[in-house]
C-alpha cells in the first residue's frame, strides 16, 4: 500500500518522520509524484482488490448480513 502525504511545514515533516521512525515503518522521503502514474497505480490496485473480493465471494468466503446481525444481538445479550 502507498500513501501520499502533503505536509505544510517543516515542523509537520519532522513530526511525521519521527512517528514513522518510532514505529520502524519503511518509507521513502522526497519522492516526486507523477500524478498520472500515481492515479493509474491507485486504480490498478483498487481493481485488483475488487477482483480479489469477487473471487472470495465466488469461492464462498463471505458472511451473510443476517449472521452478522445475530452475532451482534448475541453479544448484546451477554453484556447485560
LOVEXLO-245522 format. One line per field, with one value per residue (C-alpha): x, y, z. Coordinates in steps of 0.05 Angstrom, whole numbers, always signed. Layout:
x: c(X_...) .
y: c(Y_...) .
z: c(Z_...) .
! end
This chain:
x: c(+0_+24_+4_+18_+23_+26_+58_+51_+111_+180_+152_+99_+153_+195_+136_+115_+185_+195_+129_+147_+216_+188_+144_+200_+160_+195_+185_+216_+222_+228_+193_+169_+99_+79_+4_-18_+24_+2_-72_-61_-27_-85_-136_-97_-92_-166_-187_-143_-174_-244_-225_-198_-263_-305_-262_-273_-348_-349_-309_-360_-314_-364_-411_-485_-514_-564_-506_-473_-537_-546_-474_-484_-551_-520_-462_-511_-546_-481_-464_-528) .
y: c(+0_+70_+135_+204_+256_+330_+366_+440_+458_+434_+420_+373_+337_+327_+301_+254_+226_+217_+179_+134_+121_+105_+50_+26_+38_+33_+96_+139_+214_+266_+225_+268_+245_+235_+250_+209_+148_+152_+153_+95_+56_+71_+49_-15_-32_-16_-61_-118_-113_-114_-175_-210_-194_-222_-284_-292_-285_-335_-383_-376_-336_-287_-274_-264_-199_-239_-276_-210_-183_-247_-242_-171_-188_-246_-202_-151_-205_-227_-155_-147) .
z: c(+0_-15_+19_-7_+47_+33_+92_+102_+144_+165_+234_+206_+166_+229_+269_+213_+203_+278_+281_+222_+251_+320_+291_+245_+181_+114_+75_+21_+33_-22_-75_-133_-150_-222_-214_-274_-257_-185_-204_-251_-195_-148_-199_-215_-141_-130_-188_-164_-94_-125_-166_-104_-66_-123_-124_-48_-56_-114_-70_-14_+32_+59_+118_+110_+136_+178_+212_+230_+259_+300_+325_+350_+381_+418_+442_+469_+509_+542_+562_+602) .
! end
